[in-house]
């Protein structure tokens, strides 16, 4: 793993809004971020932070189909410690002008806002994972080792009211976050628990 801390921007950034190589139209996809300390010192417990997100995905048409903490096989987990960052632990966004989001991100086996023991407060300023724009993103998994530990952040997983559809959050460990473990923003934009409703007739996340 790498030590990625102390930067005045994001620790790791995937930007789909411009050519990323000499090949016209190339966008970052199919990449994995594995086994790093992002926002801490090399001991994994001392906060250093990055000024913005630990890992960010944005741009248009978006940096789709990338992996944080797991290989593209969806089974080989090598989680990151992502903490003490100035905004989000992981930011999944898109392009505001086109409303295009980032889709198909898989986040598994990471420690978001805490160290590998799960006891040290390395909270990110916003959410452990913030989904602002994007569809079909997955946070967590159904097998041992795929769960993320999400603790000591302002929110656990935050999903904006117009984020998109099909974002799945499953079998993670949430504790000691300031707000909710899972914050779904409703049509009014208010924070707080969103009640269930028959047929999901409401708008919002």
Secondary structure, DSSP 8 states (H G I E B T S, - for coil): --EE-S-SS-SEEEE-SS--SSSTT----S-EE-S-EESB-TTSSSB---SS-SEEEESSS---S-EESB-TTS--B---EE-S-SS-SEEE--BTTTTB-----EE-S-EESB-TTS-SB---SSEEEEESS-SS-EES-SSTT---EEESSSEEEEE-TTS-S--EE-S-EEES-SS-SEEE-BTT---S-----GGG-S-B-
